């Protein structure tokens, strides 16, 4: 699809249903302040600005040269004021190499280097209409950022310079003070490789995805149930259905100590034209302790596999899971078991994080490898940031030895 092709006719009925639901949830119609004018709404908005420069270096066994990627990303957008609850938002995004371009961007044909998936491109990143009936509900129609829970199933891949956005209609609202309903329909995925990538399947993903999330806050934490029905029209055999439940919470042990806990389970099965071999389970459990501003965590994440099919999360923010070297962007057919420990804290305003992963197969006894990562980052005056990150993957039965490091500067308003 090109930047302006958004299949309104396919989602219009659902958009109307979601808008109706939002009005009912809010208990209001398109009322608002009768004194507001369209001119005031259009001129009384705000500009957002996000500029990030990043250097990524990659040393990977089996690839002749090391990658040296110096890129800059600019996002520039405008949000109008509200008129009877309605507003609009549009955002441009551009990515360019600045200095060294010795890397395989997936679009520049430089296969002698490791992949750094930040190709040059300029596109309409977001463009949507929003209706906010009250503080309890909101509906969006158009190209938008979607982040569900921790981005494990649907996220914006914010680590890459060109983020992932969705042509969709979404609605979120509070049924009660402690119960939230979020639902939507996605009909196109604008992927991280850019709108004008020479490989059209990398540029956009033609999909049909209705989804629903319901969460409720209990004294011990938040319980969430969800379903995603992913019909992949570009690759029908990859279609699947997810049905899952997650629980996250915190318990105060003392004035300076908190217990953290999280667990999640999901079942993935065939959907639409997918074969019956699409069948796997997802499990995640994590325990943590925060003491004197230092957080310690240990967890185990399992993406099931049976030797034929591995649990898939193609729309996730994958860089946030299973190691920063991105060795497991797709799950091996034997599945993936990720046992990890992490320590995070702050020192004189600097964020410090260390993570160790031990990877193994879910089916069989293969030891995939391990990874160690470190991060140092800081924000200045709310609008500026700087950071350094390093990760090293040691391969056993999967992938190859890989070292990556990043340095970045960011300014945003």
C-alpha positions in Angstrom: 0.0 0.0 0.0 1.2 3.5 -0.6 1.3 6.2 2.2 -2.2 7.4 1.6 -4.0 4.1 0.9 -6.2 3.4 3.9 -9.1 1.0 3.3 -11.9 3.0 4.9 -14.6 0.8 3.4 -13.3 -2.2 5.2 -13.3 -0.7 8.6 -16.1 1.8 8.4 -18.8 -0.5 10.0 -16.5 -1.3 13.0 -15.5 2.4 13.3 -19.2 3.3 13.6 -19.7 0.6 16.2 -16.7 1.7 18.2 -17.7 5.3 18.1 -21.2 4.4 19.3 -19.6 2.4 22.1 -17.4 5.3 23.1 -20.4 7.7 23.3 -22.2 5.2 25.5 -19.2 4.7 27.7 -18.7 8.5 28.0 -22.3 9.1 28.7 -22.2 12.1 26.3 -22.9 13.0 22.7 -20.8 15.3 20.6 -21.5 18.1 23.0 -18.4 19.9 24.2 -18.1 23.6 24.7 -20.5 25.3 22.2 -18.3 28.4 22.2 -15.3 26.5 20.7 -14.8 27.2 17.0 -13.2 25.1 14.3 -10.6 27.9 13.7 -9.7 27.9 17.4 -9.3 24.1 17.3 -7.1 24.1 14.2 -4.8 27.0 15.4 -4.8 26.1 19.1 -2.9 22.8 18.8 0.7 21.9 19.6 3.7 20.8 17.6 5.7 17.7 18.6 9.4 17.3 17.6 11.7 14.3 18.0 15.2 14.1 16.6 17.5 11.1 17.3 21.0 10.5 16.1 22.4 7.0 16.6 25.5 5.1 15.8 25.2 1.3 15.6 28.2 -1.0 15.2 27.9 -4.7 14.5 30.6 -7.4 14.5 29.0 -10.7 13.3 30.7 -14.0 12.5 30.3 -15.1 8.9 29.9 -11.6 7.6 33.0 -10.1 5.9 32.8 -6.6 7.2 31.7 -4.9 10.4 28.6 -2.6 10.2 29.1 1.1 11.0 25.7 2.8 10.7 25.3 6.5 11.6 21.7 7.5 11.1 19.4 10.4 12.1 15.6 10.2 12.6 13.2 13.2 12.6 9.6 13.1 13.6 7.6 16.3 13.2 3.9 16.4 14.0 0.9 18.6 14.8 -2.1 17.9 17.1 -5.1 20.2 16.7 -7.2 21.4 19.5 -10.5 19.7 20.3 -13.8 20.7 18.6 -16.8 19.1 20.3 -14.5 16.2 21.4 -12.9 15.8 17.9 -9.3 16.4 17.1 -6.7 15.4 14.4 -3.1 14.5 14.4 -0.5 14.2 11.6 3.2 13.3 11.9 6.0 13.1 9.3 9.0 10.8 9.9 12.3 10.7 8.0 15.4 8.6 8.4 18.8 9.4 6.8 22.3 8.2 7.1 24.7 10.9 8.5 28.3 10.0 8.0 29.1 6.3 7.8 26.7 4.2 5.7 28.7 1.0 5.9 25.8 -1.3 6.7 23.1 -3.5 5.1 19.9 -1.5 5.6 18.0 -4.3 3.8 17.4 -1.7 1.0 20.9 -0.5 -0.1 22.2 -3.8 -1.5 25.3 -3.8 0.8 25.1 -7.5 1.8 28.8 -7.6 2.7 27.9 -5.9 6.0 25.6 -7.1 8.9 22.0 -5.9 8.8 21.1 -2.6 10.6 17.4 -2.3 9.8 17.3 1.5 9.4 16.9 2.2 5.7 16.6 5.8 4.5 13.0 6.8 3.9 10.5 9.6 4.4 6.8 8.9 5.1 3.6 9.9 6.8 4.1 8.1 10.1 0.8 8.9 11.7 -2.5 10.6 10.6 -5.7 10.1 12.5 -8.9 11.6 13.7 -9.7 11.2 17.4 -12.8 11.5 19.4 -12.7 11.9 23.2 -16.1 11.9 24.7 -14.9 12.3 28.3 -12.0 11.3 30.5 -13.3 7.7 30.3 -13.1 6.9 26.5 -11.3 7.7 23.3 -11.7 6.5 19.7 -9.0 6.9 16.9 -9.4 6.3 13.2 -6.4 6.4 10.9 -2.7 5.7 10.9 -1.6 5.4 14.5 0.8 4.1 17.1 -0.5 1.0 19.0 1.2 -0.4 22.1 -0.6 -3.2 23.9 0.5 -4.2 27.4 4.3 -4.6 27.2 4.4 -4.7 23.4 4.9 -8.5 23.3 2.2 -9.1 20.7 1.5 -5.6 19.2 3.9 -2.7 19.5 5.5 0.2 17.7 9.1 -1.1 17.5 10.3 2.2 18.9 13.9 1.1 19.0 14.3 1.3 15.3 14.6 4.7 13.6 11.5 4.2 11.5 8.8 3.0 13.9 6.0 0.6 13.2 2.5 2.1 12.9 -0.9 0.8 12.0 -3.8 1.8 9.8 -6.6 1.0 12.2 -9.6 2.0 14.3 -9.2 1.7 18.0 -11.3 2.5 21.1 -10.4 2.5 24.7 -12.5 3.3 27.7 -13.2 2.7 31.4 -16.2 0.5 32.1 -15.7 1.2 35.8 -13.0 3.0 37.8 -11.0 -0.3 37.8 -12.0 -2.0 34.6 -10.7 -0.9 31.2 -11.8 -2.1 27.7 -9.5 -1.7 24.7 -10.5 -3.0 21.3 -9.8 -2.3 17.6 -9.3 -3.4 14.1 -6.0 -3.2 12.0 -6.0 -3.5 8.3 -2.4 -2.5 7.4 0.9 -2.6 9.1 3.5 0.1 8.2 6.7 -1.7 8.9 10.0 -0.5 10.1 11.6 -0.9 6.7 9.9 2.2 5.3 7.0 3.0 3.0 9.2 3.0 -0.1 11.3 -0.2 0.5 12.0 -2.0 -2.8 10.5 -5.2 -1.4 6.8 -4.4 -1.0 6.3 -7.2 1.6 8.8 -5.4 3.9 7.2 -2.0 3.4 3.6 -2.9 4.3 1.8 -6.0 5.7 -1.8 -6.4 4.4 -3.7 -7.8 7.4 -7.1 -8.1 9.0 -6.8 -8.1 12.8 -9.7 -7.5 15.2 -8.5 -7.6 18.8 -9.8 -7.0 22.3 -8.2 -6.4 25.7 -10.0 -6.2 29.0 -8.2 -5.5 32.3 -9.3 -5.1 35.9 -7.3 -3.8 38.9 -7.3 -6.0 42.0 -5.6 -5.2 45.3 -2.7 -7.4 44.4 -2.3 -6.4 40.7 -3.9 -6.1 37.3 -5.5 -9.0 35.5 -5.8 -8.7 31.7 -7.5 -11.0 29.2 -7.0 -10.6 25.4 -7.6 -12.1 22.0 -6.0 -11.2 18.7 -7.2 -12.7 15.4 -4.4 -12.1 12.8 -5.3 -12.8 9.2 -2.1 -12.3 7.2 -3.3 -11.6 3.6 0.2 -11.4 2.3 1.2 -14.8 3.9 -2.0 -16.7 4.7 -0.1 -19.6 6.2 1.2 -17.3 8.9 -2.3 -16.3 10.1 -3.1 -17.2 13.7 -5.3 -16.6 16.8 -4.0 -15.6 20.2 -6.1 -16.0 23.4 -4.3 -15.1 26.6 -4.3 -13.8 30.2 -1.6 -11.9 32.1 -1.2 -10.7 35.7 1.2 -8.0 36.9 1.5 -6.5 40.4 3.6 -5.1 43.2 3.5 -5.6 46.9 5.1 -3.2 49.4 7.3 -5.1 51.8 8.6 -2.0 53.6 9.2 1.7 53.0 12.2 0.9 50.9 11.4 -2.6 49.5 8.8 -3.8 47.0 8.1 -7.3 45.6 7.3 -7.4 41.9 5.6 -10.3 40.1 4.2 -11.0 36.7 2.8 -14.1 34.8 1.3 -14.6 31.4 -0.1 -17.5 29.4 -1.3 -17.5 25.8 -2.5 -20.1 23.3 -1.8 -19.7 19.6 -3.7 -21.7 17.0 -4.5 -21.7 13.3 -6.8 -19.0 11.9 -8.4 -18.5 8.5 -6.1 -20.1 5.9 -3.3 -21.2 8.2 -2.5 -24.9 8.4 -3.3 -26.9 11.5 0.4 -27.0 12.3 0.1 -23.5 13.7 -0.3 -24.6 17.3 1.9 -23.4 20.2 1.8 -21.9 23.7 3.4 -18.9 25.4 4.4 -18.7 29.0 6.1 -16.0 31.0 6.8 -15.6 34.7 8.9 -12.9 36.4 9.8 -12.1 40.0 11.5 -8.9 41.1 12.6 -7.0 44.2 13.2 -3.2 44.4 15.4 -2.2 47.3 17.1 1.1 47.8 16.3 2.2 44.3 17.9 -0.9 42.7 15.7 -3.4 41.0 16.6 -7.1 40.7 14.6 -9.4 38.4 14.7 -13.0 37.4 12.3 -14.5 34.8 11.6 -17.2 32.3 9.9 -16.7 29.0 8.9 -19.7 26.8 7.7 -19.4 23.2 6.6 -23.0 22.5 7.7 -25.1 19.6 7.3 -28.7 18.5 10.0 -29.0 15.8 7.6 -27.8 13.1 6.2 -24.5 14.3 7.4 -22.0 16.9 5.1 -19.4 18.6 5.1 -16.3 16.5 4.8 -12.6 17.5 5.4 -10.8 14.2 3.9 -7.4 15.3 5.8 -7.2 18.6 8.5 -4.8 19.6 10.9 -7.7 19.3 14.1 -5.8 20.4 12.7 -5.5 23.9 12.6 -9.3 24.3 15.1 -12.2 24.1 18.2 -10.1 23.9 19.4 -6.9 22.2 21.4 -8.6 19.5 18.0 -9.5 17.9 19.1 -13.1 17.4 15.5 -14.3 17.9 13.4 -12.0 15.7 11.6 -15.2 14.7 11.1 -18.2 17.0 12.9 -21.4 16.0 10.6 -24.4 15.1 11.9 -26.1 18.3 10.7 -23.0 20.3 12.6 -20.8 22.7 13.2 -20.8 26.4 14.7 -17.6 27.7 15.9 -17.7 31.3 17.2 -14.2 32.3 18.3 -12.0 35.2 18.5 -8.2 35.3 19.7 -5.5 37.6 18.7 -1.9 37.1 19.3 1.3 39.1 20.3 4.9 39.0 23.6 6.6 39.9 23.7 10.4 39.9 20.9 10.7 37.4 22.3 8.0 35.1 20.1 4.9 34.4 22.2 1.7 34.6 21.0 -1.7 33.4 22.6 -5.1 33.1 20.9 -8.2 31.6 22.0 -11.8 31.1 20.0 -14.4 29.0 20.5 -18.1 28.7 18.6 -19.5 25.6 17.6 -23.0 25.0 15.1 -25.0 22.9 11.6 -25.7 24.2 11.4 -29.0 22.3 14.5 -31.2 22.7 17.8 -30.5 24.5 19.5 -27.9 22.3 21.3 -25.1 24.0 20.9 -22.1 21.6 23.4 -19.7 23.3 23.6 -16.8 25.8 23.8 -13.1 25.8 25.1 -10.3 28.1 24.0 -6.7 27.7 24.6 -3.4 29.4 23.0 0.0 29.1 23.9 3.5 30.4 21.5 6.4 29.7 20.4 9.7 31.0 17.8 12.4 30.3 18.5 16.1 30.7 15.9 18.8 31.4 13.1 16.4 30.2 13.7 17.1 26.5 17.2 15.7 25.9 18.8 12.3 26.2 22.1 10.4 25.7 22.8 6.7 25.9 25.2 3.8 25.3 24.2 0.2 25.0 26.3 -3.0 24.3 25.3 -6.6 23.8 27.3 -9.8 23.0 25.7 -13.1 21.9 27.6 -16.3 22.2 26.2 -19.0 19.9 26.0 -22.7 20.7 23.4 -24.4 18.6 21.7 -21.4 17.1 22.9 -18.3 15.2 26.4 -16.9 15.2 28.6 -15.0 17.6 27.5 -11.3 17.5 28.6 -8.1 19.2 26.6 -4.9 18.9 26.9 -1.4 20.4 25.0 1.8 20.2 25.5 5.4 21.0 22.7 7.9 20.7 21.6 11.5 21.3 18.0 12.7 21.3 16.0 15.9 21.6 12.3 16.0 21.8 9.4 18.2 22.7 
